[in-house]
């Protein structure tokens, strides 16, 4: 890859997010996205629901010796699943016509499928197979996938290493949490404070056996 590709991928990601958001800067952001897409070897755009999904994918790639931005892959967080339609309109066949793939939670797969069909990324005939179009589904979400893969004991060791075991024990003692299985407690704990999902996405992926990564992450990384 030529010099400057990583920075150009970062510029494209920031511009795509601002473009999709609309507002006063959207037009200029669209021009930047167009310019970067036309001037750099942008091989793929990966649409994920949030920054924690981006962190998990990029961390797993790095552990396997890959730097996605250097490869010309832009991982773009949507800021929520309901934004997928706008990103597909701008970046898919109706817009920049870039190669797209992505990751979503199981609860959002119907919404993703309808948006993919509406924007021409996925044909109706292929709608039953999101994976064939490069879109992979987490059950129930990424945190749940990581907790199941590692096991609750290993996840709690990660929490201990992050210096948050006391906070987790306090969380477990809350009346609403006491009767929940520990898997549910762990998942809710990771979403209980701003930045914690991002923190644990990176930390948990860092503990994975590289030959036993959660299937959606593993298949998405293989796809791109």
N, C-alpha and C positions, 0 to 999 in steps of 0.2 A: 504494500500500500504506500502511496506517496506521502511525503511529509505533510502534516496538518490534517490528516484524515480524522484522527480522534477529536480534535477541536471542532472540525466541521460537523461531525456526528452530534456533538454536544449542541452546536448552534442549531442544527436541524431539529433536535428534540425540543429545545426551548421554543423555537419558532412554531413548531407544530402545535404545541400545547397552547401558546398564546393565540394562534390562528383559530384553533377549534373553540376557544373560550369566547371569541367575539370581542366586542368592545372597541375602544378607540385605536388600539394598536394592532388590531387583527389584520388590516390590509397590509401594513408594512411587514408583519410577521409572515403573511402568506407569500410576499415577494421574497423574503429571506429563505423560506422553505423551498420555493421554486428554484431559487438560485443555487442553494446547496445541493438539492436533488439532481440538478443538471450539471453540477460541476465537480462532483465527487463520486467515487465508485460506491454508491449506496446500494448494497446488495439485497437488503431486507429491512423491513420495519416490523418490530414485534410489539403488539399492543397488549399491555397488561393492565389490570385494574388499578393498582396503586404502586407507590414507591417501594413497599415491602416486597412485592412480586418482582420488581426490577432488581432489587438488591439480591434476592435469592437466586435469580437466573444468572446474573453477572458473577456472583460469588461461586456458584457451581461451575460456570464456564472457566473462571480463573483457576479453580482447583484442578480442572482437567487440562490446564495449559492453554486455554483460549482467552483472547482478549477480543470481545465482540465488537467494540468500536473500531479496533484496528482491522478487523475483518470487513468493515463496512456495514455492520448491523447496528441499527438504532433501536434501542429498547425504550419505548415511550409509555409512561404511566398515564392512564386516562383520567385519574382523579375520580373514579367511580364508574361502575359498569354502564350506567345510563348514558354516558358520553360516547359510547362506542359508535353510534350511528353517525355522529358528526365527524369523528375521525375517519370513518370509512368513506364518507362522502368526499372528504378532502384528499385523502391519500390513496383511495382505491380506484377502481375503473372509471368512476365518474369524475375523478380529480387528477392527481398526479400519476395514477396508475402504477403504483409501486408494489413490489412483492410484499404481501402481508402475511403475518401469522400472529398467534396470540395465546393468551391464557385467561381463563375465567373460572368463577366458582360455579358449582353445580346448580345453585339456585338461579343463576343468571344465564344458563346456557340457552334457554328458550328465547330470551331477549337478544342474545348474541346471534342466534340462528336467524331470527327474523330480520335483524339489521344487516347481516351478511347477504341474505337473499335479496333484500330491498335494494342494496347498493351494487348488486351484480358480482360480489366476491364469491358467493356460493349459489350454484344453480339449485332450483327446486328439486331436481332429480337426485342431487347429491346431498340434500339437506339432512339426511339421517346420519351422515358421517362428517362431523365437524373436523375430525382429525385429518381426513383426506385433504381438507382445505388449509391445514396447518394450525387449527385452533384446538386447544387441549383443555380439559375440564378437571378442576380440583374438587374432590369430595372430602368434606363439605367446603373447605377453603384451603388455602396454602398452609396455614398454621396447623390445621387438622391433619393434612397429609404429612407434614414434618413430624408431628407428635406421634402419629401411628408408626411411621417409619423408624424413628429413633427409640420409641418406648418412653413411658413416663419417668422411669428412673434416670435415664440419660438426659431427658429434658430438664429434670430438676437439678442434675449436676451442672448443666449449662447455666441455669438460674443462679446457682451457688457461685459459679465462676464469675458471673456478672455482678455479684455483690447484692443480689436482690432476694435472697432467700427469706429474710425477715419480712420483706414487703409481701412476698407470696404467702407466707404463713398467716399474716394479718388478713390478707385477701381471702384465704380459705376459711377463716373464722367469721366472715361476714354472714349474717343470717341467710341471705339469698344464695350463698355458695355452699353451705355446710353439707347439704344432702346431694350435691352434684358429684358425679364421678370425677376422679382426678383429671381425666382427659379433658373434660369440659371446663374444669377450674383453670387448667393450664391455658387453654385456648382463650378463655375470657380474660385471664390475667394479662395476656399479651396485647389485648385490645383495650385495656383499662386506662391507659395513659398515652398521651401523644408521643409519638416516636418509638414506642415500645415494639410495635409490629416490625418496624424497620430494623431495630436493634436485634431482635431475636430471629428475624429472617436470615440475617448474615451469620449470627452466632450458631444457629441450629444447622444451617447448611455447612458451616465449617466443621461440624462433628459427624457428618454423614460418611458412611462407607461409600466410596465413589462408585462401587458396583451395585449399590442398592439405594439409589436416589428415588424419591417419589416419582411414580410413573409419569405424571403430567410434565414435570420439570425435565425428566430424562428424555422423553419423547420430543418435547419442544426443542430442547437443545440439539438433539440429533437432527431434527427437521431443518434447523437453520445452519 
